[in-house]
Amino acid sequence: MNNDNAVDIQTLSVSALNRSAKRLLEESFPVVYVVGEISNFSCPRSGHWYFTLKDSGAQIRCAMFKGANHYVDFSPKDGDEVLIRAKLSLYEDRGDYQLIVGQLSLSGIGRLQQAFERLKKSLSAEGLFDPARKKSIPHFPKRITVITSATGAAVRDILSTILKRYPCVKIYLYPVSVQGAHAQFEIVKALNLVGETDTDTIILARGGGSLEDLWPFNEEAVARAIASCPIPVISGVGHETDFTIADFVADARAPTPTGAAQMATPDTDYLLQQVVSLEQRLIRNIERKIEHCNLALENAEARLIHPGDVLKQQRKACIHYIRQIRSILLQRLMLNKQQLSSAAQLLNATSPLATMARGYSVITDKDGNILKTVETVKKAQEISIQVSDGKIKATVNQ
């Protein structure tokens, strides 16, 4: 090669190139706002955050230093969709270009989810989710008011379910917007107005949708309107996997609008089956009761004694008692007779009459005084002589 024809070439070292590229990037992109999904998130002991921000077609490394991430009000994790404010730079040691993040916030679904969790926590702490404050759902309502869109599938499902299960109930529809900027105001107004009526149950419902579509039911104003409503409110918003703030505040939560209609009404067919079942149980119980009474009557009849038999038994008892009394009296008479005979014998043995029967007598004066000695007798005195068979009157001559 001919050195005379050589072209002077300006060369750069790798370090110089990276410094120049870094300066160029930072001057060209001093502030950028980028939306993407976090992956490979890490937080080493230094307190700095490192992660990759990606979308479906590309990715870029990000660094958020400790002084900046101190102001982030949530804990980032893989899968979070975020909005970052950053400057584009280059890590000279490796030649990797990256974003130096100054601000980080949730974006889209992530932002709404964060607001959802924040309001949920606040209202729970206030006691709006407390089961003790929830009202019971009437078992047999006379009037049900449905607050939902007048044109969606939800209202058709609710009406058809109620009419099939409990056709005797009166149904009122209060049409409202169930998504969009004005939906929360219409829902609050409807709850306040219906709360002043004589309806028994309120169904607040809408069909499924994204978190953004269901957002009116996550508004604080709607939650407070439900909590202050004097009429029991059933929330039937979205699908079974969807949960809104309205679900937590409502007196009852149904997984779907159809489920809300089922929760608000008894099943007439089921009630009829229950009536038939209860009727059969009642008949069986009555039959068992009658059978039991018949058996008790038969037992009582077997134990029952005819009045004539009772009189016969009592007559026999009287005769038995009379005989016993007669026997006792006879025994007592015989004993008394024996005792009297013994006493008579003893009395006869010591009686003056017995002595007089042997020839002795008793002499008394006219006053009945016994004259025991001659000195007690005077001449011409009238005396009475008692002998065994009578008295002799006499006068003393000497």
Helices and strands as residue ranges (DSSP letters): G 3-5, H 14-28, E 32-42, E 49-54, E 59-64, H 66-69, E 81-91, E 96-106, H 109-126, G 131-133, E 143-148, H 153-165, E 170-175, H 183-194, E 201-206, G 215-218, H 220-228, E 233-237, H 245-249, E 252-253, H 257-264, H 268-303, H 307-350, H 352-357, E 362-365, G 374-376, E 382-387, E 390-395
